[in-house]
Amino acid sequence: MDTNKISLRVATTDDVDEISSLILQNFNLMNCSDSRERIYMESNLPKNLLKNHFASESVSVIVAEIGQRLIGCLVYDLENVDVMHLRKCHVVPDFRKQGVSLALFKKAISEARDAGANSFFSKIIPESIDAMVAVMTKSGITLTEEKRISDGLGSISVKGFI
Ligand SMILES: CC(C)(COP(=O)(O)OP(=O)(O)OC[C@H]1O[C@@H](n2cnc3c(N)ncnc32)[C@H](O)[C@@H]1OP(=O)(O)O)[C@@H](O)C(=O)NCCC(=O)NCCS
């Protein structure tokens, strides 16, 4: 895919349904533990979390599109203005490995730097750690720590500099 065809824009609340179905679709495709799958599938969690994100002034939601089609999203939080906290990054399966998340990350990092952030934090689910470390490294993030945390889901806390 020609990455020039990807357009990026700030998401609006009109995008909530499409973004949450992308997240649910991605979780459906992962071999998640039963507990996490139940939490996500039965509680409408992505949609409720997204609504909270949109209500928060420190959170930014960026979407990637080809034409009118939404093919990816990235959510980050600057609650602590020094730290870019990556909350979500999802790409439609058919459009993966074509630079979509890289484009989203580059935009988010540039915005976060402009706002004064210099470090990075994220909590990554174990199923995604390899892909996400590859994307983060490729985006220019210098990773300094990767630590399993005891949240009952086996998530991995990742820290670094942007
Ligand atoms: C993880 C994810 C966001 C990556 O998006 P993507 O658009 O496919 O990533 P890109 O094409 O921009 O890849 C950027 C770099 O990371 C590498 N990469 C991407 N996916 C990878 C994978 N599964 N394993 C190893 N490297 C990977 C790419 O090869 C590329 O490096 P290269 O240019 O040297 O080839 C996407 O696979 C996804 O949506 N997964 C499901 C949702 C998810 O797990 N999100 C994280 C939740 S915490």
The ligand as a Gaussian input file, in Angstrom:
#p B3LYP/6-31G(d) Opt

LIG

0 1
 C        0.102000      -4.094000      16.613000
 C       -0.490000      -3.353000      15.409000
 C       -1.157000      -2.079000      15.915000
 C        0.616000      -3.020000      14.391000
 O        0.051000      -2.220000      13.350000
 P        0.611000      -2.220000      11.860000
 O       -0.061000      -1.116000      11.125000
 O        0.489000      -3.572000      11.282000
 O        2.157000      -1.882000      12.070000
 P        3.120000      -1.243000      10.948000
 O        2.792000      -1.799000       9.615000
 O        3.074000       0.248000      11.070000
 O        4.521000      -1.810000      11.411000
 C        5.582000      -1.007000      11.924000
 C        6.770000      -1.910000      12.161000
 O        6.451000      -2.896000      13.152000
 C        6.635000      -4.196000      12.594000
 N        5.531000      -5.085000      13.009000
 C        4.220000      -4.860000      12.848000
 N        3.510000      -5.922000      13.311000
 C        4.428000      -6.823000      13.748000
 C        4.325000      -8.126000      14.320000
 N        3.108000      -8.721000      14.506000
 N        5.470000      -8.763000      14.685000
 C        6.661000      -8.180000      14.501000
 N        6.842000      -6.953000      13.937000
 C        5.727000      -6.287000      13.572000
 C        6.534000      -4.029000      11.113000
 O        7.204000      -5.062000      10.449000
 C        7.157000      -2.674000      10.895000
 O        8.555000      -2.744000      10.855000
 P        9.320000      -2.753000       9.403000
 O        8.942000      -1.443000       8.746000
 O       10.752000      -2.853000       9.801000
 O        8.782000      -3.920000       8.668000
 C       -1.542000      -4.257000      14.693000
 O       -0.957000      -5.507000      14.442000
 C       -2.816000      -4.471000      15.488000
 O       -3.780000      -3.712000      15.354000
 N       -2.841000      -5.534000      16.313000
 C       -4.032000      -5.849000      17.096000
 C       -4.309000      -4.806000      18.140000
 C       -3.250000      -4.737000      19.205000
 O       -2.706000      -5.763000      19.597000
 N       -3.022000      -3.520000      19.692000
 C       -2.169000      -3.290000      20.817000
 C       -2.999000      -3.431000      22.059000
 S       -2.037000      -3.112000      23.512000

